[in-house]
């Protein structure tokens, strides 16, 4: 089996990917799915949050010795005179200024701090799969699904495979956010119909995956050693697939977790008791390309993953209220 571990791409984020080469007819989004998409989109005027590698300027008014340029380290920390280490990652400019002000307060009387961003080095997302230019993509402004796919090498004309990966318009595209949200789109049909879903806003650290019709994978994440993609070979069992991910982390999931299988094609959720599998009890379990295997923490009994499908069956009226509303 072939294993793709996401820790190779995101040292601080372990994300999952579910791949599917099969066509499907998703049903219209429910109210909960619409709410999930609204949360996914956020607002167009969200402030940028600092991240590792960003180059910033810290100005402490009236104190040249504390003023200067900084690079946010891999641990999200900058080092200031007197105050020492200050964590600024995941903070807005104003939030970072407030944190730095608090750190300098014991050394300066009523310090006034201004933070600016010189280079947005952490403003990246990751594109993987059947595109001409996979890898980290640095964003120089607002990003949408269509703009990212265009930059990744999507072509509207049939073209030869590049490094064995087709570069034509993909049937489907998935977007993954952190370890909790999965958005599947019927990308080719949306493009043919010029649908507004193509303008779905993306954020830094999102992962865009373009499945190849010649690959079959399942996503495994949660309390496993190496979350990521596992090649779904014929006859592969759940135990074998979990082993490919390094096995279950028993001190967090317990010895016999209730494993949750999200069937990508139908959207249904199946709960499987790991103890029953180990005892060879008969269980009706058929894993398909694109399925998601989730191992929860022992104290959780529910799926903590948001799984939403976007298809041309969503009405224009619904999307008018969904996309790009502040």
Secondary structure, 3 states (H helix, E strand, C coil): CCEEEHHHCCCCCCCCCCCCCCCCCCCCCCHHHHHHHHHHHCCCCCCCCCCCCCEEEEEECCCHHHCEEEECCCCCEEEECCCEEEECCCCCHHHHHHHHHHHHCCCCCCCCEEEEEEECCCCEEEEEECCCCCEEEECCCCEEHHHHHHHCCCCCCCCCCECCECCCCCCCEEEEECCCEEEEECHHHHHHCCCHHHHCEECCCCEEEECCCCCCEEEEEECECCCEEEECCCCCCHHHHHHHCCCECHHHHCCCCEEEEECCCCCCEEEEEHHHHHCCCCCCCCCCCCCEEEECCCCCCCCCCEEEEECCCCCHHHHHHHCCCC
